[in-house]
């Protein structure tokens, strides 16, 4: 069995907190960007609010 310190980790794209590899993310670890649903939702809402508004 591996120790938690031996597992890979990377920072959350929104809050910057370190995320440690989880078995649930085994197949998609390279695609995982956010540490939680909350960070994913906040990042999504901040992207929409920062998008430039086009004038028609």
C-alpha positions as CSV (number, residue, x, y, z in Angstrom):
1,X,0.0,0.0,0.0
2,X,1.3,3.5,-0.9
3,X,1.7,6.3,1.6
4,X,-0.1,9.5,0.9
5,X,3.2,11.3,0.5
6,X,4.1,9.0,-2.3
7,X,1.0,9.8,-4.4
8,X,1.2,12.5,-7.1
9,X,-0.2,15.9,-6.5
10,X,-0.8,19.1,-8.4
11,X,-2.4,22.5,-7.6
12,X,-6.0,23.4,-8.2
13,X,-6.4,25.7,-11.2
14,X,-8.8,28.0,-9.3
15,X,-7.7,28.2,-5.7
16,X,-4.2,26.8,-5.9
17,X,-4.6,24.3,-3.1
18,X,-2.6,21.1,-3.6
19,X,-4.7,18.1,-4.8
20,X,-3.5,14.6,-4.0
21,X,-4.2,11.8,-6.5
22,X,-7.4,9.8,-5.7
23,X,-8.4,6.4,-7.0
24,X,-11.6,7.9,-8.5
25,X,-9.3,10.1,-10.7
26,X,-7.1,7.3,-11.8
27,X,-8.3,7.4,-15.4
28,X,-8.6,11.1,-15.7
29,X,-5.8,12.5,-13.5
30,X,-4.3,14.5,-16.4
31,X,-7.7,16.1,-17.1
32,X,-8.5,17.0,-13.4
33,X,-8.1,20.7,-12.9
34,X,-10.1,21.6,-9.8
35,X,-10.1,20.3,-6.3
36,X,-13.8,20.4,-5.8
37,X,-17.2,21.1,-7.4
38,X,-17.2,24.5,-5.7
39,X,-13.9,25.5,-7.4
40,X,-15.1,24.2,-10.8
41,X,-18.4,26.3,-10.5
42,X,-16.6,29.4,-9.3
43,X,-14.0,29.2,-12.1
44,X,-16.8,28.7,-14.6
45,X,-18.8,31.7,-13.4
46,X,-15.6,33.9,-13.2
47,X,-14.8,33.0,-16.8
48,X,-18.3,34.0,-18.0
49,X,-18.1,37.3,-16.1
50,X,-14.7,38.2,-17.5
51,X,-15.6,37.5,-21.1
52,X,-15.7,40.7,-23.2
53,X,-19.1,41.8,-24.2
54,X,-19.5,42.3,-27.9
55,X,-21.4,45.3,-29.2
56,X,-23.9,44.5,-31.9
